[in-house]
Amino acid sequence: MTSTVVDTNILIDVLGPATPLRIWSLSALKRCLDEGDLILCPIIWSELSASPLTELEINLAFGWLDLKREPLSYEAAYQAGKAHFAYRKAGGLRERTLPDFLIGAHAAVRSHRLLTRDPARYRAYFPGLDIISPETHP
């Protein structure tokens, strides 16, 4: 069985209007669920909470996915910080990208795949991470 961290953008797609990205995200979620556990970390949960939905509504919306909740380890936090430092040192301009690095490091440290629509930064800073995206799994 293969486990997959589900990036926030995939879950936001599920809640959004019927678009090609929503259709792809739903299909990818179902494929990943068939192949193993879907993983949620506190960073993703906090990003989801920045919506008008209550915690109960979020839980109900994603209950069918049986998302497994995992804590963020100190090892993942450290790797995320180092990756973010390298990003900034290389000229990265966005200061608010740390959540993406935390999500990528969590997946990498726990040997999960990552389901995301935004693979570029993850690929650049976590090269060993198995990424599922529209580009790699159309």
C-alpha positions as a Markdown table, in Angstrom:
| # | Residue | x | y | z |
|---|---|---|---|---|
| 1 | Met | 0.0 | 0.0 | 0.0 |
| 2 | Thr | 1.2 | 3.5 | -0.9 |
| 3 | Ser | 0.4 | 6.5 | 1.2 |
| 4 | Thr | -0.2 | 10.0 | -0.2 |
| 5 | Val | -0.1 | 13.4 | 1.4 |
| 6 | Val | -2.9 | 15.5 | -0.2 |
| 7 | Asp | -1.9 | 19.1 | -0.7 |
| 8 | Thr | -4.3 | 21.8 | 0.2 |
| 9 | Asn | -4.9 | 22.9 | -3.4 |
| 10 | Ile | -6.4 | 19.5 | -4.2 |
| 11 | Leu | -8.8 | 19.7 | -1.3 |
| 12 | Ile | -9.8 | 23.2 | -2.3 |
| 13 | Asp | -10.5 | 22.0 | -5.8 |
| 14 | Val | -12.9 | 19.4 | -4.4 |
| 15 | Leu | -14.9 | 22.2 | -2.7 |
| 16 | Gly | -14.9 | 24.4 | -5.8 |
| 17 | Pro | -17.0 | 24.7 | -8.9 |
| 18 | Ala | -17.0 | 22.0 | -11.7 |
| 19 | Thr | -13.8 | 22.8 | -13.6 |
| 20 | Pro | -11.3 | 20.6 | -15.4 |
| 21 | Leu | -8.9 | 20.9 | -12.4 |
| 22 | Arg | -11.7 | 19.8 | -10.0 |
| 23 | Ile | -12.4 | 16.8 | -12.2 |
| 24 | Trp | -8.7 | 15.9 | -12.3 |
| 25 | Ser | -8.3 | 16.4 | -8.5 |
| 26 | Leu | -11.3 | 14.2 | -7.7 |
| 27 | Ser | -10.1 | 11.5 | -10.1 |
| 28 | Ala | -6.5 | 11.6 | -8.6 |
| 29 | Leu | -7.9 | 11.5 | -5.1 |
| 30 | Lys | -9.9 | 8.3 | -5.9 |
| 31 | Arg | -6.9 | 6.7 | -7.5 |
| 32 | Cys | -4.7 | 7.5 | -4.6 |
| 33 | Leu | -7.3 | 6.3 | -2.1 |
| 34 | Asp | -7.5 | 3.0 | -4.0 |
| 35 | Glu | -3.8 | 2.6 | -3.7 |
| 36 | Gly | -3.5 | 3.4 | 0.1 |
| 37 | Asp | -4.0 | 5.9 | 2.8 |
| 38 | Leu | -4.5 | 9.6 | 2.2 |
| 39 | Ile | -2.5 | 11.7 | 4.7 |
| 40 | Leu | -3.3 | 15.1 | 6.2 |
| 41 | Cys | -0.8 | 17.1 | 8.3 |
| 42 | Pro | -1.5 | 20.1 | 10.6 |
| 43 | Ile | -0.2 | 22.6 | 8.0 |
| 44 | Ile | -2.8 | 21.5 | 5.4 |
| 45 | Trp | -5.5 | 21.6 | 8.1 |
| 46 | Ser | -4.6 | 25.1 | 9.0 |
| 47 | Glu | -4.7 | 26.2 | 5.4 |
| 48 | Leu | -8.1 | 24.7 | 5.0 |
| 49 | Ser | -9.3 | 26.6 | 8.1 |
| 50 | Ala | -8.6 | 29.9 | 6.3 |
| 51 | Ser | -12.1 | 29.5 | 4.6 |
| 52 | Pro | -15.6 | 30.4 | 5.6 |
| 53 | Leu | -16.3 | 26.8 | 6.5 |
| 54 | Thr | -16.5 | 25.6 | 10.1 |
| 55 | Glu | -14.4 | 22.7 | 11.3 |
| 56 | Leu | -17.4 | 20.4 | 11.2 |
| 57 | Glu | -18.2 | 21.4 | 7.6 |
| 58 | Ile | -14.6 | 20.6 | 6.6 |
| 59 | Asn | -14.7 | 17.3 | 8.3 |
| 60 | Leu | -18.0 | 16.4 | 6.7 |
| 61 | Ala | -16.8 | 17.5 | 3.2 |
| 62 | Phe | -13.8 | 15.3 | 3.4 |
| 63 | Gly | -15.1 | 12.4 | 5.5 |
| 64 | Trp | -15.4 | 10.1 | 2.5 |
| 65 | Leu | -11.6 | 10.3 | 2.0 |
| 66 | Asp | -10.8 | 8.9 | 5.5 |
| 67 | Leu | -7.8 | 11.2 | 5.8 |
| 68 | Lys | -5.2 | 9.9 | 8.2 |
| 69 | Arg | -3.9 | 12.7 | 10.5 |
| 70 | Glu | -0.2 | 12.8 | 11.1 |
| 71 | Pro | 1.7 | 15.3 | 13.3 |
| 72 | Leu | 4.6 | 17.3 | 11.8 |
| 73 | Ser | 7.9 | 16.0 | 13.1 |
| 74 | Tyr | 10.9 | 18.1 | 14.1 |
| 75 | Glu | 12.9 | 16.4 | 11.4 |
| 76 | Ala | 10.4 | 17.6 | 8.8 |
| 77 | Ala | 10.3 | 21.1 | 10.2 |
| 78 | Tyr | 14.1 | 21.3 | 10.1 |
| 79 | Gln | 14.2 | 20.0 | 6.5 |
| 80 | Ala | 11.5 | 22.5 | 5.6 |
| 81 | Gly | 13.4 | 25.4 | 7.1 |
| 82 | Lys | 16.6 | 24.4 | 5.3 |
| 83 | Ala | 14.7 | 24.1 | 2.0 |
| 84 | His | 13.1 | 27.5 | 2.5 |
| 85 | Phe | 16.4 | 29.0 | 3.4 |
| 86 | Ala | 17.9 | 27.6 | 0.1 |
| 87 | Tyr | 14.9 | 29.0 | -1.8 |
| 88 | Arg | 15.3 | 32.5 | -0.3 |
| 89 | Lys | 19.1 | 32.3 | -0.9 |
| 90 | Ala | 18.5 | 31.4 | -4.5 |
| 91 | Gly | 16.4 | 34.6 | -4.9 |
| 92 | Gly | 13.0 | 33.3 | -4.0 |
| 93 | Leu | 10.8 | 36.3 | -3.5 |
| 94 | Arg | 7.8 | 35.0 | -1.7 |
| 95 | Glu | 8.2 | 35.1 | 2.1 |
| 96 | Arg | 5.0 | 33.2 | 2.8 |
| 97 | Thr | 6.0 | 29.9 | 1.1 |
| 98 | Leu | 7.0 | 28.1 | 4.3 |
| 99 | Pro | 3.8 | 26.1 | 4.5 |
| 100 | Asp | 4.6 | 24.5 | 1.1 |
| 101 | Phe | 8.1 | 23.5 | 2.4 |
| 102 | Leu | 6.5 | 22.1 | 5.6 |
| 103 | Ile | 4.1 | 20.0 | 3.5 |
| 104 | Gly | 6.9 | 18.8 | 1.2 |
| 105 | Ala | 9.2 | 17.9 | 4.0 |
| 106 | His | 6.5 | 16.0 | 5.8 |
| 107 | Ala | 5.8 | 13.9 | 2.8 |
| 108 | Ala | 9.6 | 13.3 | 2.2 |
| 109 | Val | 10.5 | 12.5 | 5.8 |
| 110 | Arg | 7.5 | 10.0 | 6.1 |
| 111 | Ser | 8.2 | 8.5 | 2.6 |
| 112 | His | 4.7 | 9.4 | 1.3 |
| 113 | Arg | 3.9 | 10.5 | -2.2 |
| 114 | Leu | 2.5 | 14.0 | -2.6 |
| 115 | Leu | -0.7 | 14.8 | -4.6 |
| 116 | Thr | -0.5 | 18.4 | -5.7 |
| 117 | Arg | -1.4 | 20.8 | -8.6 |
| 118 | Asp | 1.8 | 22.8 | -7.9 |
| 119 | Pro | 4.7 | 20.5 | -8.3 |
| 120 | Ala | 7.5 | 22.9 | -9.3 |
| 121 | Arg | 8.7 | 24.0 | -5.9 |
| 122 | Tyr | 8.3 | 20.6 | -4.4 |
| 123 | Arg | 10.3 | 19.0 | -7.2 |
| 124 | Ala | 13.1 | 21.6 | -7.0 |
| 125 | Tyr | 13.6 | 21.4 | -3.2 |
| 126 | Phe | 12.6 | 17.7 | -2.5 |
| 127 | Pro | 14.0 | 15.9 | -5.6 |
| 128 | Gly | 13.4 | 12.4 | -4.2 |
| 129 | Leu | 9.7 | 13.1 | -3.5 |
| 130 | Asp | 7.2 | 11.1 | -5.6 |
| 131 | Ile | 4.9 | 13.7 | -6.9 |
| 132 | Ile | 1.5 | 13.2 | -8.5 |
| 133 | Ser | 0.3 | 16.2 | -10.5 |
| 134 | Pro | -1.6 | 17.0 | -13.7 |
| 135 | Glu | 1.8 | 17.1 | -15.5 |
| 136 | Thr | 2.9 | 13.6 | -14.3 |
| 137 | His | -0.5 | 11.8 | -14.2 |
| 138 | Pro | -2.8 | 13.5 | -16.7 |
